Amino acid sequence: MSKGTVVLAYSGGLDTSCILVWLKEEGYDVITYLANIGQVEDFDAAKKKAESLGAKKVFIEDLRAEFVEEFIWPSVQASAIYEDRYLLGTSVARPCIARRQIQIARQEGAQYVSHGATGKGNDQIRFELTCYALYPEVQIIAPWRIPEFYNRFVGRKDLMEYAEKHGIPVPVTPKAPWSMDANLMHISYESGILENPKSHAPADLYLMTKNPEDAPNSPDVLEIEFKKGVPIKVTHVKEGKSKDTPLDIFSYLNEMGGRHGVGRIDIVENRFIGMKSRGIYETPGGTILYHAHLDIETFTMDREVRRIKQGLGVKFAEMLYNGFWYSPECEFVRHCIDKSQESVEGKVQLSVFKGQVYILGRESPKSLYNEELVSMDVQGDYDPCDASGFIKINAVRFVSWGVPHC
């Protein structure tokens, strides 16, 4: 007698293939689900593998367009960046993946969902909070938190032996000495030899970006057009090539950024569960958009509104990192940020070159920049005496706190 149906977030790799067979051993009917969010993957091979291992059904879902429009674009609007450096490529993908997993579970009448996230990482929280928010009655099977599972599979050697015993195809090429997670937004690398924070990343680790030293010796100049804080068109200024759909825009920016080695970072970050971890990230298109959006936002947004919006962006980044995308507070913050973007419209020209993004110029029908007012050569409507009053008011405020020591 079956214990019920479980929808497994499946990658086709060793871990989730072993989990598939283990779930069947435990008495569950298993439906596998693989999300296409822009990673390089042989989806047909993964589907055949899951079927051969006894999956009741296999879903391969192309989520790339909705990933960009519904998850990456709000992050661009927010200028979302965690701990000043991380553009949240893994974090932003998880609610997109888990949402579709829950839709399949409801559609198929499954009582359970399962994933292969480690018990030490953030992803278990991101997946599970999304699942509970969208399907409160669901039961979650997290093998790497079940003692019977993690005591049985202490390391990769145990998984390999289990795979050979149960006819699970095993990788024929040596595994890289680190783990990797890829999607349209970025590639992340961690664990293995990277756990020593002093160790330099090997030169062959990076897959999405060229080494800036080997990048072209002339820049590519791009023009990105924004409306309501999201890009609606990107144009290569010299070649005249343009892209105007969200997926095409982001893919093209990845291509241009990757060509010039843009978006590499090596950081130690604070995981939500209470430990520091070292991560290396490549986010070429996201890095270009971060700089371009920041520029057009400053050009078109009121100073005080932007000050509040900056604080909301930091809060949003923390909630996104911690897995709170579907929380009421995150929905509220997203709504506020979206409102702040109503006038963020215009074009930014920039160059990408040798690992860097250089802003060259900008224009907007909603610009708050007054060239005549700011000019040092034209008096305009500005009375220099106004500055005198401004200085005196602030000087009095400073002194009220006590005269500082020289």
Protein Blocks (a to p, Z undefined) as FASTA:
>chain_A
ZZbdcddddehiaklmmmmmmmmmnopacddddddehiacdfklmmmmmmmnopabdcdd
dfklmmmmmmmmmmmmnopaeehlagolmmmmmmmmmmmmmmmmmmnopabdcdfbdfkb
mklmmmmmmmmmmommbccddfklgfklmmmmmblmlmmmmmmmnopacdfbdcdfbdcd
ddfkbccdeehjllpmkbccdfklpmkbccfklmcfbdcddddddeehiafbdcdfknop
acfbfklmmmmmmmmmmmnopaiacdddddfkopacddddddfklmmmmmmmmmmmmmmg
cfklmmmmmmmmmmmmmmmmnopmmgmklmmmmmmmmmmmmmmgcddddddeehiacdfb
dcdfkbcbdfklmpmkbnbjadfklmmmmmmmmmmmmmmnopadZZ
